[in-house]
Amino acid sequence: MNMIDRGLSEEQRLMRESCRAFVSDFVTPFIRKNWQREWLMEPDARLPREILEQADKIGIRTLGVPEEFGGIQLDPATEVQTFALISEEVARGDSGLADKLVQVWKVSVLLRRFAPRHLQERWFPKIVGDPGFLLAHCLTEPRGASDRWLPYNVPEASMRTRAVLKGDRWVINGRKQFISNGYDAKLYVVYANTRPGSKMIEGTSSFLIPRGTPGFTVMRCNETLGGRFMNNGEIVFEDCAVPEDHCLVENIAMSRAGIYFRPGKIIVAAKNLGVVWLRSSAPLTTSRTTCRAGASSSSTRRSRSGSPTWRRSSPRCARC
């Protein structure tokens, strides 16, 4: 057993090997053959459904969904570690695909923890039954995001997106920006201010909002370099009304969201390790070139079986 395997359970090692085979057999060949597809201006046409279907077949798409609903619920003591292992392996194939799956895992944990039973019975079977069913977590707004985790709990830091209880429905107005899976998710956890004038931690609630709810609009797909398969989106809420029971956590949602964000930092770090592994293991090719004055020089290029990534400029000779 090598150093990397120490501390891993047999189940974790098997899952890692299955995921590694998935990346090597399906993801990497697709990227090599279709590397230009990432740059298509139609977001829906970038990542084929077959990739998500294969991820579903080996069980990594529904990590975090309770086993009783057909998902793969992990050991709570090592769940975050397993998420990190799988994220690193998927990112070895594509960083955006890793982001796409990570959101499903983390939002599933939120639903498992905070959604009432009848909503779990409604949505978990749909998540499991459709390989293309994606989830999104809507916190970031045009005026702030991760800065809300800084140690200032003041009204000025509160959400601009507002939710008001009218009868038996919450009516939501506002805008969310840079949302992972925001363009193509089917179910969203959305944060909004429910106590105007109160401090952020005492006045923010979270809501479960299905795509297609009247007043819910996906405005655009933000083009993010290196993660375009994830389809980062911008969302607008205009008198978007959801039933009262779709409020997952009222007023103290920010203090409860730690189960999403604290593991998220570890998982993102692991994903970045996967990207580093890919780049460091890519073959180096050196070619001879001739400058305008006829002098010979060399340039170094890292390639992923033909797909251009970066090129170090050839040094000019003194005559150029």
N, C-alpha and C positions, 0 to 999 in steps of 0.2 A: 504494500500500500504506500503510495507516495504522499508527500506533505499535503497536497491539495485534498486528498481523500480523507484525511484524518478528521474525525468528528462527524462524518456524514453517515447517515443510516443506509442500510441496503436499499431501501425504497428511494432515497434521494439519489443514490448512484445510478439506479436503474432509470429513474426519470431523466437524469442528466444525459445518459447514454441515448435514450430514446429521442430526446430533444436534439442532441448532436447529430444523430442520424437524419432527423427531419430537416435540419438546416443543410446538411451536406447533400442529401438526396433530392430535396425539393427547392429550398429557398435559394441556395447559392447558384444552382444551375439556372434558375429563373432570372436571377439578377445578372448573371453573366450574359445570358442570351438577350435579355430585355432591358439593359441598363438605361436606355433612352426613354423607356416607358415612364420612369419616375418624373420626367419633365413634361408629360402630356398636360395640356391646359384643362382637360376634363378630369377632375379628381376621381370620379367614379370609374374611370377607365384605367387607373394606374395599377392597383393591386388586384389580381384576379381572385375570385371567390374560392378557387381551388386551393389556394394557399391556406386560407382560413379553414376550409373543410379538412385539409390534412392535419392542421394543428388540432382540430376538434377530434379527429380519429385517434390521435395518440394521447388525448386527454389534457393537453396543456391550456386549452382555451377556457375551460370552465373551472380552473383552480379557484378555490374559495367558495364555490357554490355548494351548499349542504348536500351530502350524499343522498339524503332522502328524496331530493329533487333530481337526482341523476348526475350531480356534479362530482368533483374530486375535492372533498374536504380534507385538508391536511392536518397533521398534528399541530395543534395551536402553539406548542412549545417551539416548533421549528418551522412554522409556516413562512415567516419572513425570510428565513435562510433559504428555503426551497424556492420562494419567489425570486430571490436574488440569483440563485443558481440557474434557473430557467431563463431569466432575463438576460444574463450574461451569454448564454448559449445562443439565444435567438438573435441578439445584437451582433453576434459573429456573422450572421447572415445579412441582417439589415436592422439598423437602429430604429427606423420608423415602425417596422413591424413589431419590434420589441415594445415600443411605446403603445402601440395599438392593443396588444395583449395585456400589458401591465394595467391599463385602465380597467379592463374587464375584471381582473383579479381584485384590485383594490376597491372598486365600487361594489363588487359582490360582497366583500367583507363588511362594508357599511350597511348594505341591505340586510345581511345576515344578523347584524348587531342591532339595528334600529328600526327596520321596517316592521310594521305589524304583521301578524301571521297571515291575514287574508291577502295582503299585498305580496308577501313572499310566495304564497300559493298561486298567485296570478302571474308573477313575473319570472320567477326562477325556471319554471318549465319552458317558458318562451325563450329564455336565454340558452337553455340547454338544447332545445329543439331546433334552433336555427343557427348554423355555423356563422352566419353573417350578422348576428345580433351583437351589437357593440354597445358599450356603456361609456358615459362621460361624466366628469366631475367639474361643475361650473362654479369656480370661485373668482378667478381673475376678472377684473373690470378695467376699463380704459385708464382709470386713475390710480390703480394699485392692485397688488397681488401678494407676493411673498413678503413685502414690507409689513403686512399685517401681523406677521409673527414676531416683529420687533417688540420690545417691552414697553409699549405705550398703549394702554387701554383707555382711549379717549373717544368722545363722540366724533371728532374730526376724522377718525380712522374707520368709521363705520361704512358699511356697504351703501352704494348709491342705488342699487337695485332694491326696490321696496315691495313688501307684501302686506296686504291689508285683509283682515278677515271680514267678509261681508256675508252675513247669514251663515250658510254651511259651506262656503267656498273661500279659498284664499285667492286674492286677485293680485297678480305680480306684474310690475312694470320696471323696466331697466334694460341693461345691456351687459353681456359677458363677452370677453375677448381672449384670444389665444387659448382656446379650450381643446385639449387633446381629445381626439375622436369627435370633436364638436360638429364637424361637417356631416358625418355619416352614422352617428350613434342613433339608437332607437329608444334609449331611456337615459334620463339625465338626473343627477342630483344637483340641485341649484341652491345657492345660498343667497339670502335676502335679509334686509333690515326689517324687523317687525316691531321695533320699539324706537321710533324716531326720538333723537335727543339723548338716548341712553348710550352708555359705553359699548364698544364693539362686542366684547365678550358676553355682555348681558343682553344684547339686543339683536343677535343674528340667529336666524332659523334656517333649517335645511328642508328642501321639498323634493319630492319625487315627481318628475314631469315627463310624460311620454311624448315622443315625437308625434307631431300631428295635432297636438292640443291647440285649439283656437287661440290666437294671439301669440303663438310660439313661432318664430321665424329664424331659420338659418340664413344669415345674410351673405356669407362668403366663406371660402376656404383660404386661410392664410398660407402663403407659400413659404415654408420653412426649409432652409438649406440642410440637407442631410437627414431629413425626417419627413419627406413628402408623402410616403406611404401611410403616415399616421393621420393625415388630413385634419390639421388644426383648424378650428372654426370660430366664427364670431356669431353670436346669437342675440336676438332682440326679443324682449317680452313686452307686449302691448295689451294690457288688460287680459293677461293670460290667467284663466281661472282653473283651479284644480280643487277637488274635494278636500274638505277639512282634514280627513284622515291621511292625506298625502304629505302632511307636515311630519317629517321624520323626527326632528328635534326642535322644540320651540324655544327660542331666545338664547339658548346656551349651546348652539350647534358648534361654534368655534372651539369651545373647550372639549367637545366630544370628538371633533374631527382629528384628534391626534392619532387615532388608530389608522387613519388614512395617511397622514403626512409623515409621521415619524418613520414608519417602515418605508415610505416612499423615498426618503433620502438614501437609505441603504440600497434599495432596488435600483435607483438611478445610478449610483456609484458602480454597482455591479454591471449594469448595462454598458457604462462607459469602458469598463475593463474589457468587455466583449469587443467593443469597437477597436480598442488598442491592440487586442490580440489579433484581430483581423489585419490591421495595418502592419503590425510588426512581422506577421508571418507571410505577407504578400511577397512574391519574388521580385528581386531587383533586376532590372535589365538596363544595360548600358549600351548606348549606340554612339557611333562616331558621326560627327557632323562637320561640315565645312563652312567657315564663315565667309563673309562677302569678299574678304581679301585672299581667300584660298587657304587660310590656316586651318588645321584640324583641331577640333575640340570634342569634348564628350559631354553628354547630359545623362542624368539618371532619372529613371521613371519607375514608379511603383504602379503595377497594374493588377487588375483582378480579371485575369484571362481576357485581356483585350479591352476592357472598359477603362477609359482614361480617368485618372483621379487627380494627380498633381504632377507637375514637371518642374524641375529645377532649371532655371534659365542657363543656357550654355554660356560659359565665360567668353567674352570677346577677347580677341588678341589685341596687341598693342596697336596694330594698324587700323583697327576698327574704332 
